Amino acid sequence: MMNTIREKGLSTRIKALRVALGVTQEELASLVGVGLRQISRWEHGEQLKPHPSNLRRIEELERRALASDHTPPHQVEDVDP
């Protein structure tokens, strides 16, 4: 499942990342540095253009998730804001 994250649309990628990490929308929001509502908007396709710094955080989380089948959230939290 994680091997195809980069091939999907952004809303699908974000949800797939969250599910792969085993975190809630609220926990992913904390990891990315945004509010819960923002994650919900991205996942539902209501806003498809994250700020570049947020997109970099999402991509870093994806890289870490792809490096292992499941990266526990406590190992992902050190993403630079």
N, C-alpha and C positions, 0 to 999 in steps of 0.2 A: 504494500500500500504506500509506504513512504517513498518508494523509488519514483513514483509518478507525481509527487507534489509539484514540481516545477513545470509540469506539462499542463496543469489545470489553471482555470481562471483564478484570479486573486481571492474571491470570496470562498471558493472551494478549497484553495490552498490553505487559507487561514483556518478554516474549520478542520481540515484534515490534519494540520499541524497540531491544533488544540487537542483533537482526539488522540493523535499519536503520542502526545506528551502526557495524556491522561489528566489534563487540567480543565478547570471550569473556565467559562468566559471571563469571570472576574480574576482568576489567577493568571490567565494569559494577558489580560489588560495590565496587570501589575508587572508582569515580565517585560511587556513592550513599553510600558510607561504611559498608557492612555487610560481612559475611563472605560467602564463596563459597556456603556452605551455605544462607544466607538467600535468595540469588537463586534457587538451585535450588528451595527450598521454595516461593517465590512462583510461579515458572514452572510448577511441577507442581501447584499448587493446594493444597499441604499447609498453607499459612498464608496467608490472604488479606487479613490486616489489618496492613499496615505501620504502624510508628509514624508519627505525623503529620509529623515532620521528614523521615523517609525518603520519605514520599509526596510531600512538597513537592519534594525533590530529583529524584524520578522525573518529576514533572510539569514541572519546569524542563528536564530533559533532553528530554522529549517536545516542549516548545515549541521548543527549539533544533533538534531533528530535523525538526519540521514546517516551520520557517523555511527550511530547505534540504533538498534530497533526501538529502544525506549530509553530516553534520558530522564531520570527522575527529576522532578521540578527543582529540587534543592541544588542540583548541579547546573541548572539552566539559569538560575536567578542572578548569576554574576555577569550577565550581559551588560555592557556599559550603556548607561542611559543616553 
